Amino acid sequence: MTEIICGKCRQEMQEVELEQYEFEEGIVLENVKAMRCTNGHITFTEEQATDMEQRSEDIKKNAFRFVRSVSKSARSLVIRIPADLAKHLDITENSKIEMIPLGKKRFMVELK
């Protein structure tokens, strides 16, 4: 591979693998190859960017997308999980989840 120099600090960049990288808003890719200099600046080769684009498109094509209304049950709010999504994620009536706020308009749900 040709030597790549960081445009910010002029240091040589090395190929690394990022555990997670949000290439597009809301689409977090795992195990992403990138270029990083010793100062921690990150960039991508054309091949790496193309790979991320393809992986993002694959996720979008195969992603479940549902719109649900929020209901009330006693003093709590309830969001119903569609049966197809529950089956896909192996969520049952006794499953435990963790809800993690990601700002004012988004949260992540993680199975425990």
DSSP file (Angstrom, degrees, kcal/mol; ACC not computed):
  #  RESIDUE AA STRUCTURE BP1 BP2  ACC     N-H-->O    O-->H-N    N-H-->O    O-->H-N    TCO  KAPPA ALPHA  PHI   PSI    X-CA   Y-CA   Z-CA
    1    1 A M              0   0    0      0, 0.0     2,-0.1     0, 0.0     3,-0.1   0.000 360.0 360.0 360.0 143.3    0.0    0.0    0.0
    2    2 A T        -     0   0    0      1,-0.1     2,-0.1     0, 0.0     0, 0.0  -0.419 360.0 -96.1 -69.5 144.5    1.2    3.5   -0.8
    3    3 A E        -     0   0    0     -2,-0.1     2,-0.5     1,-0.0    -1,-0.1  -0.405  38.9-154.4 -62.8 133.7    2.2    5.7    2.2
    4    4 A I  E     -A   13   0A   0      9,-0.5     9,-3.2    -2,-0.1     2,-0.4  -0.960   3.6-155.5-115.7 129.8   -0.6    7.9    3.4
    5    5 A I  E     -A   12   0A   0     -2,-0.5     7,-0.2     7,-0.2     2,-0.2  -0.867  24.6-110.6-107.5 135.7    0.2   11.1    5.2
    6    6 A C     >  -     0   0    0      5,-3.4     4,-1.6    -2,-0.4    30,-0.0  -0.430  17.5-147.1 -63.7 130.2   -2.2   12.8    7.6
    7    7 A G  T  4 S+     0   0    0      1,-0.2    -1,-0.1    -2,-0.2    -2,-0.0   0.647  94.9  47.0 -73.4 -15.3   -3.5   16.1    6.1
    8    8 A K  T  4 S+     0   0    0      3,-0.1    -1,-0.2     1,-0.0    -2,-0.0   0.863 131.0  11.1 -93.5 -42.5   -3.8   17.7    9.6
    9    9 A C  T  4 S-     0   0    0      2,-0.2    -2,-0.2    32,-0.0     3,-0.1   0.420  90.2-124.1-121.9   0.4   -0.5   16.8   11.2
   10   10 A R     <  +     0   0    0     -4,-1.6     2,-0.2     1,-0.2    -3,-0.1   0.674  63.3 139.1  65.7  18.8    1.7   15.5    8.3
   11   11 A Q        -     0   0    0      1,-0.1    -5,-3.4    -6,-0.0    -1,-0.2  -0.623  62.0 -97.5 -90.7 153.8    2.3   12.2   10.2
   12   12 A E  E     -A    5   0A   0     -7,-0.2    26,-0.5    -2,-0.2     2,-0.3  -0.469  39.6-136.0 -69.2 140.5    2.3    8.8    8.4
   13   13 A M  E     -A    4   0A   0     -9,-3.2    -9,-0.5    24,-0.2     2,-0.3  -0.756  13.5-156.7-101.5 146.5   -1.0    6.9    8.8
   14   14 A Q  E     -B   36   0B   0     22,-2.6    22,-2.6    -2,-0.3     2,-0.3  -0.898  26.8-105.0-118.7 149.1   -1.3    3.3    9.6
   15   15 A E  E     +B   35   0B   0     -2,-0.3     2,-0.3    20,-0.2    20,-0.2  -0.583  47.5 169.4 -74.3 133.5   -4.2    1.0    8.8
   16   16 A V  E     -B   34   0B   0     18,-2.9    18,-2.5    -2,-0.3     2,-0.5  -0.836  33.5-121.0-133.3 170.5   -6.3    0.2   11.9
   17   17 A E  E     -B   33   0B   0     -2,-0.3     2,-0.4    16,-0.2    16,-0.3  -0.974  22.4-147.6-119.5 118.8   -9.6   -1.5   12.7
   18   18 A L  E     -B   32   0B   0     14,-3.7    14,-2.3    -2,-0.5    13,-0.3  -0.678  10.0-141.1 -84.7 133.7  -12.2    0.6   14.5
   19   19 A E  E    S+     0   0B   0     -2,-0.4    12,-1.9     1,-0.2     2,-0.3   0.921  85.6   0.7 -59.9 -44.4  -14.5   -1.4   16.8
   20   20 A Q  E     +B   30   0B   0     10,-0.3     2,-0.3    11,-0.1    10,-0.2  -0.994  64.0 178.2-144.4 148.1  -17.4    0.8   15.8
   21   21 A Y  E     -B   29   0B   0      8,-2.4     8,-3.0    -2,-0.3     2,-1.2  -0.940  25.7-139.3-152.4 129.1  -17.9    3.8   13.4
   22   22 A E  E     +B   28   0B   0     -2,-0.3     6,-0.2     6,-0.2     3,-0.1  -0.735  28.2 170.4 -89.9  94.1  -21.1    5.7   12.5
   23   23 A F  E    S+     0   0B   0     -2,-1.2     2,-0.3     4,-0.8    -1,-0.2   0.906  72.5  19.1 -72.0 -43.8  -20.7    6.1    8.8
   24   24 A E  E >  S-B   27   0B   0      3,-1.0     3,-2.7    -3,-0.2    -1,-0.2  -0.935 106.7 -82.9-123.0 150.2  -24.2    7.5    8.3
   25   25 A E  T 3  S+     0   0    0     -2,-0.3     3,-0.1     1,-0.3    -2,-0.1  -0.290 117.5   8.4 -54.9 124.3  -26.4    8.9   11.0
   26   26 A G  T 3  S+     0   0    0      1,-0.1     2,-0.6    -2,-0.0    -1,-0.3   0.352 106.9  99.8  87.4  -6.5  -28.1    6.0   12.8
   27   27 A I  E <   -B   24   0B   0     -3,-2.7    -3,-1.0     2,-0.0    -4,-0.8  -0.899  52.1-172.0-117.3 103.1  -26.0    3.3   11.1
   28   28 A V  E     -B   22   0B   0     -2,-0.6     2,-0.3    -6,-0.2    -6,-0.2  -0.839   6.9-158.5 -98.1 121.7  -23.2    2.1   13.2
   29   29 A L  E     -B   21   0B   0     -8,-3.0    -8,-2.4    -2,-0.6     2,-0.3  -0.734   7.4-142.1 -96.8 147.1  -20.8   -0.3   11.5
   30   30 A E  E    S+B   20   0B   0     -2,-0.3   -10,-0.3   -10,-0.2   -11,-0.2  -0.809  73.5  14.4-108.6 151.5  -18.5   -2.7   13.4
   31   31 A N  E    S-     0   0B   0    -12,-1.9     2,-0.5    -2,-0.3    -1,-0.2   0.958  79.2-179.7  52.8  63.1  -14.9   -3.6   12.7
   32   32 A V  E     -B   18   0B   0    -14,-2.3   -14,-3.7    -3,-0.2     2,-0.3  -0.824  24.9-132.7 -99.8 127.3  -14.3   -0.9   10.2
   33   33 A K  E     +B   17   0B   0     -2,-0.5     2,-0.3   -16,-0.3   -16,-0.2  -0.615  40.6 156.1 -77.1 135.8  -10.9   -0.6    8.5
   34   34 A A  E     -B   16   0B   0    -18,-2.5   -18,-2.9    -2,-0.3     2,-0.4  -0.905  42.7-108.8-149.6 172.4   -9.5    3.0    8.6
   35   35 A M  E     -BC  15  43B   0      8,-3.0     8,-2.4    -2,-0.3     2,-0.4  -0.947  36.0-179.7-111.0 132.8   -6.3    5.0    8.5
   36   36 A R  E     -BC  14  42B   0    -22,-2.6   -22,-2.6    -2,-0.4     6,-0.2  -0.998  15.7-146.2-137.0 137.2   -5.0    6.6   11.7
   37   37 A C    >   -     0   0    0      4,-1.8     3,-1.8    -2,-0.4   -24,-0.2  -0.388  39.8 -96.5 -90.1 174.6   -2.0    8.8   12.4
   38   38 A T  T 3  S+     0   0    0    -26,-0.5   -25,-0.1     1,-0.3    -1,-0.1   0.703 124.9  58.7 -66.7 -18.5   -0.1    8.8   15.7
   39   39 A N  T 3  S-     0   0    0      2,-0.1    -1,-0.3   -28,-0.0    -3,-0.0   0.419 120.4-108.1 -89.3   0.8   -2.1   11.9   16.8
   40   40 A G    <   +     0   0    0     -3,-1.8     2,-0.2     1,-0.3    -2,-0.1   0.483  66.7 148.6  89.9   3.0   -5.3    9.9   16.4
   41   41 A H        -     0   0    0      1,-0.0    -4,-1.8    -5,-0.0     2,-0.4  -0.497  33.1-150.8 -70.4 140.8   -6.7   11.6   13.3
   42   42 A I  E     +C   36   0B   0     -6,-0.2     2,-0.3    -2,-0.2    -6,-0.2  -0.920  24.6 156.6-119.6 139.8   -8.7    9.2   11.2
   43   43 A T  E     -C   35   0B   0     -8,-2.4    -8,-3.0    -2,-0.4     2,-0.4  -0.898  27.9-128.1-145.4 176.2   -9.4    9.1    7.4
   44   44 A F        -     0   0    0     -2,-0.3   -10,-0.1   -10,-0.2     2,-0.1  -0.971  13.2-126.6-132.5 144.1  -10.4    6.4    4.9
   45   45 A T     >  -     0   0    0     -2,-0.4     4,-2.5     1,-0.1     5,-0.2  -0.374  38.6-104.5 -75.4 167.3   -9.0    5.2    1.7
   46   46 A E  H  > S+     0   0    0      1,-0.2     4,-2.4     2,-0.2     5,-0.2   0.901 124.2  51.4 -60.2 -40.2  -11.3    5.1   -1.3
   47   47 A E  H  > S+     0   0    0      2,-0.2     4,-2.1     1,-0.2    -1,-0.2   0.908 110.3  48.1 -64.3 -42.5  -11.5    1.3   -0.9
   48   48 A Q  H  > S+     0   0    0      2,-0.2     4,-2.1     1,-0.2    -2,-0.2   0.906 112.3  48.8 -65.3 -41.7  -12.4    1.6    2.8
   49   49 A A  H  X S+     0   0    0     -4,-2.5     4,-2.4     2,-0.2    -2,-0.2   0.898 110.3  51.3 -64.8 -40.8  -15.1    4.2    2.1
   50   50 A T  H  X S+     0   0    0     -4,-2.4     4,-2.3    -5,-0.2    -1,-0.2   0.900 108.8  51.8 -62.5 -40.8  -16.6    2.1   -0.7
   51   51 A D  H  X S+     0   0    0     -4,-2.1     4,-2.5     1,-0.2    -2,-0.2   0.912 110.2  48.3 -61.8 -43.2  -16.7   -0.8    1.7
   52   52 A M  H  X S+     0   0    0     -4,-2.1     4,-2.5     2,-0.2    -2,-0.2   0.895 110.2  51.9 -65.6 -39.4  -18.5    1.3    4.3
   53   53 A E  H  X S+     0   0    0     -4,-2.4     4,-2.4     2,-0.2    -2,-0.2   0.929 112.0  46.4 -60.4 -45.2  -21.0    2.6    1.7
   54   54 A Q  H  X S+     0   0    0     -4,-2.3     4,-2.4     2,-0.2    -2,-0.2   0.915 112.8  48.8 -64.7 -44.4  -21.8   -1.0    0.7
   55   55 A R  H  X S+     0   0    0     -4,-2.5     4,-2.0     1,-0.2    -1,-0.2   0.894 111.8  49.7 -63.7 -39.0  -22.2   -2.2    4.2
   56   56 A S  H  X S+     0   0    0     -4,-2.5     4,-2.4     2,-0.2    -2,-0.2   0.911 110.5  49.9 -65.1 -43.0  -24.5    0.7    5.0
   57   57 A E  H  X S+     0   0    0     -4,-2.4     4,-2.5     1,-0.2    -2,-0.2   0.902 109.1  52.3 -62.3 -41.2  -26.6    0.0    2.0
   58   58 A D  H  X S+     0   0    0     -4,-2.4     4,-1.9     1,-0.2    -1,-0.2   0.905 109.9  48.8 -61.3 -41.6  -26.9   -3.7    3.0
   59   59 A I  H  X S+     0   0    0     -4,-2.0     4,-0.8     1,-0.2    -2,-0.2   0.925 111.4  49.4 -64.4 -43.9  -28.0   -2.7    6.4
   60   60 A K  H  < S+     0   0    0     -4,-2.4     3,-0.4     1,-0.2    -2,-0.2   0.898 111.3  49.4 -62.7 -40.5  -30.6   -0.3    5.0
   61   61 A K  H  < S+     0   0    0     -4,-2.5    -1,-0.2     1,-0.2    -2,-0.2   0.871 120.8  34.9 -66.1 -36.4  -32.0   -2.9    2.6
   62   62 A N  H  < S+     0   0    0     -4,-1.9    -1,-0.2    -5,-0.2    -2,-0.2   0.370  93.2 117.4-100.9   4.1  -32.3   -5.5    5.3
   63   63 A A     <  -     0   0    0     -4,-0.8     2,-0.4    -3,-0.4    -3,-0.0  -0.443  61.8-130.1 -77.6 144.0  -33.3   -3.2    8.2
   64   64 A F        -     0   0    0     -2,-0.2     2,-0.4    21,-0.0    -2,-0.1  -0.763  26.4-173.6 -84.2 135.7  -36.6   -3.4    9.9
   65   65 A R        +     0   0    0     -2,-0.4     2,-0.4     2,-0.0    -2,-0.0  -0.979   8.5 168.3-134.9 123.6  -38.3   -0.1   10.2
   66   66 A F        -     0   0    0     -2,-0.4     2,-0.5     2,-0.0    -2,-0.0  -0.979  24.4-150.3-134.2 144.9  -41.5    0.3   12.1
   67   67 A V        +     0   0    0     -2,-0.4     2,-0.3     2,-0.0    -2,-0.0  -0.978  25.5 176.7-113.3 127.4  -43.4    3.3   13.3
   68   68 A R        -     0   0    0     -2,-0.5     2,-0.2    14,-0.0    -2,-0.0  -0.960  26.5-125.1-131.6 148.2  -45.4    2.8   16.5
   69   69 A S        -     0   0    0     -2,-0.3    11,-0.5     1,-0.0     2,-0.5  -0.604  28.8-118.1 -85.0 151.8  -47.5    5.0   18.7
   70   70 A V  E     -D   79   0C   0     -2,-0.2     2,-0.2     9,-0.1     9,-0.2  -0.800  34.1-168.1 -91.0 131.0  -46.7    5.4   22.4
   71   71 A S  E     -D   78   0C   0      7,-2.8     7,-2.8    -2,-0.5     2,-0.4  -0.609  16.7-120.1-110.7 173.3  -49.5    4.1   24.7
   72   72 A K  E     -D   77   0C   0      5,-0.2     2,-0.4    -2,-0.2     5,-0.2  -0.950  21.7-179.1-119.0 138.7  -50.0    4.5   28.4
   73   73 A S  E >   -D   76   0C   0      3,-2.9     3,-2.3    -2,-0.4     2,-0.3  -0.931  69.3 -50.0-136.0 110.0  -50.3    1.6   30.9
   74   74 A A  T 3  S-     0   0    0     -2,-0.4     0, 0.0     1,-0.3     0, 0.0  -0.501 122.3 -25.3  58.5-119.2  -50.9    2.8   34.5
   75   75 A R  T 3  S+     0   0    0     -2,-0.3    -1,-0.3    -3,-0.1     2,-0.2   0.390 124.4  85.4-102.6   3.1  -48.2    5.5   35.0
   76   76 A S  E <  S-D   73   0C   0     -3,-2.3    -3,-2.9     1,-0.0     2,-0.3  -0.669  73.5-125.1-104.1 157.8  -45.8    4.1   32.4
   77   77 A L  E     -D   72   0C   0     -2,-0.2     2,-0.4    -5,-0.2    -5,-0.2  -0.781  26.3-153.7 -97.8 148.1  -45.5    4.6   28.7
   78   78 A V  E     -D   71   0C   0     -7,-2.8    -7,-2.8    -2,-0.3     2,-0.5  -0.968  14.4-168.5-128.5 135.4  -45.5    1.6   26.4
   79   79 A I  E     -D   70   0C   0     -2,-0.4     2,-0.3    -9,-0.2    -9,-0.1  -0.993  25.1-134.9-118.7 123.0  -44.1    1.0   23.0
   80   80 A R        -     0   0    0    -11,-0.5    -2,-0.0    -2,-0.5     0, 0.0  -0.575  10.8-138.5 -79.8 138.4  -45.2   -2.3   21.4
   81   81 A I        -     0   0    0     -2,-0.3     5,-0.0     2,-0.0    -1,-0.0  -0.861  25.0-118.4 -96.0 121.9  -42.6   -4.4   19.7
   82   82 A P     >  -     0   0    0      0, 0.0     4,-2.6     0, 0.0     3,-0.3  -0.277  20.0-121.4 -59.4 144.6  -43.8   -5.9   16.4
   83   83 A A  H  > S+     0   0    0      1,-0.2     4,-2.6     2,-0.2     5,-0.2   0.865 110.8  54.2 -57.5 -40.5  -43.9   -9.7   16.3
   84   84 A D  H  > S+     0   0    0      1,-0.2     4,-2.3     2,-0.2    -1,-0.2   0.902 111.4  44.9 -62.8 -40.6  -41.5   -9.9   13.3
   85   85 A L  H  > S+     0   0    0     -3,-0.3     4,-2.4     2,-0.2    -2,-0.2   0.911 112.1  51.6 -69.6 -42.5  -38.9   -7.8   15.1
   86   86 A A  H  X>S+     0   0    0     -4,-2.6     5,-2.8     1,-0.2     4,-0.6   0.909 112.5  46.6 -60.2 -42.0  -39.3   -9.7   18.4
   87   87 A K  H ><5S+     0   0    0     -4,-2.6     3,-0.7     3,-0.2    -2,-0.2   0.929 111.6  50.9 -65.7 -44.8  -38.8  -13.0   16.5
   88   88 A H  H 3<5S+     0   0    0     -4,-2.3    -2,-0.2     1,-0.2    -1,-0.2   0.878 118.7  37.3 -60.4 -39.5  -35.8  -11.7   14.7
   89   89 A L  H 3<5S-     0   0    0     -4,-2.4    -1,-0.2    -5,-0.1    -2,-0.2   0.410 109.6-121.0 -94.3   0.7  -34.1  -10.4   17.9
   90   90 A D  T <<5 +     0   0    0     -3,-0.7     2,-0.5    -4,-0.6    -3,-0.2   0.916  52.4 164.8  58.4  46.0  -35.3  -13.4   20.0
   91   91 A I      < +     0   0    0     -5,-2.8     2,-0.2    -6,-0.2    -1,-0.2  -0.829  10.4 179.8 -94.7 128.7  -37.2  -11.2   22.4
   92   92 A T    >   -     0   0    0     -2,-0.5     3,-1.9     4,-0.0    -5,-0.0  -0.682  46.3 -88.7-120.0 177.0  -39.7  -13.0   24.6
   93   93 A E  T 3  S+     0   0    0      1,-0.3    -2,-0.0    -2,-0.2    -1,-0.0   0.795 127.2  43.3 -57.4 -31.1  -42.1  -11.8   27.3
   94   94 A N  T 3  S+     0   0    0      2,-0.1    -1,-0.3     0, 0.0    -3,-0.0   0.284  84.5 129.0-100.9  10.6  -39.5  -12.3   30.0
   95   95 A S    <   -     0   0    0     -3,-1.9     2,-0.4     1,-0.1    -4,-0.1  -0.324  52.0-136.7 -65.0 147.8  -36.6  -10.7   28.1
   96   96 A K        -     0   0    0      2,-0.0    16,-2.8    -2,-0.0     2,-0.3  -0.891  24.7-178.0-105.8 137.3  -34.6   -8.1   29.9
   97   97 A I  E     -E  111   0D   0     -2,-0.4     2,-0.4    14,-0.2    14,-0.2  -0.911  19.8-143.0-131.0 159.6  -33.6   -4.9   28.0
   98   98 A E  E     -E  110   0D   0     12,-2.6    12,-2.8    -2,-0.3     2,-0.5  -0.990  12.5-151.9-121.1 132.9  -31.6   -1.8   28.7
   99   99 A M  E     -E  109   0D   0     -2,-0.4    10,-0.2    10,-0.2    -2,-0.0  -0.923  11.7-170.1-107.4 126.7  -32.6    1.6   27.3
  100  100 A I  E     -E  108   0D   0      8,-3.0     8,-2.8    -2,-0.5     2,-0.1  -0.959  19.8-130.5-122.0 114.8  -29.8    4.1   26.8
  101  101 A P  E     -E  107   0D   0      0, 0.0     6,-0.3     0, 0.0     3,-0.1  -0.396  19.1-174.0 -64.1 137.6  -30.7    7.8   25.9
  102  102 A L        -     0   0    0      4,-3.0     3,-0.3     1,-0.4     2,-0.2  -0.418  63.7 -53.5-125.8  53.9  -28.7    9.1   22.9
  103  103 A G  S    S-     0   0    0      1,-0.2    -1,-0.4     2,-0.1     3,-0.3  -0.650  86.0 -51.1 105.0-166.7  -29.8   12.7   23.0
  104  104 A K  S    S+     0   0    0     -2,-0.2    -1,-0.2     1,-0.2     3,-0.1   0.669 133.1  33.7 -83.5 -18.5  -33.3   14.2   23.1
  105  105 A K  S    S+     0   0    0     -3,-0.3     2,-0.3     1,-0.1    -1,-0.2   0.245 112.8  51.8-123.2  13.1  -34.8   12.3   20.1
  106  106 A R        +     0   0    0     -3,-0.3    -4,-3.0     2,-0.0     2,-0.3  -1.000  48.1 176.5-151.9 144.2  -33.1    8.9   20.1
  107  107 A F  E     -E  101   0D   0     -2,-0.3     2,-0.4    -6,-0.3    -8,-0.0  -0.986  22.7-131.6-144.9 157.5  -32.4    6.0   22.4
  108  108 A M  E     -E  100   0D   0     -8,-2.8    -8,-3.0    -2,-0.3     2,-0.5  -0.859  11.8-152.1-108.5 140.9  -30.8    2.6   22.0
  109  109 A V  E     -E   99   0D   0     -2,-0.4     2,-0.4   -10,-0.2   -10,-0.2  -0.962  14.9-172.5-113.7 127.2  -32.4   -0.6   23.3
  110  110 A E  E     -E   98   0D   0    -12,-2.8   -12,-2.6    -2,-0.5     2,-0.2  -0.974  21.3-127.6-124.8 130.6  -30.0   -3.4   24.2
  111  111 A L  E      E   97   0D   0     -2,-0.4   -14,-0.2   -14,-0.2   -20,-0.0  -0.518 360.0 360.0 -73.1 140.7  -30.9   -6.9   25.1
  112  112 A K              0   0    0    -16,-2.8   -15,-0.2    -2,-0.2    -1,-0.1   0.363 360.0 360.0-110.9 360.0  -29.4   -8.2   28.3
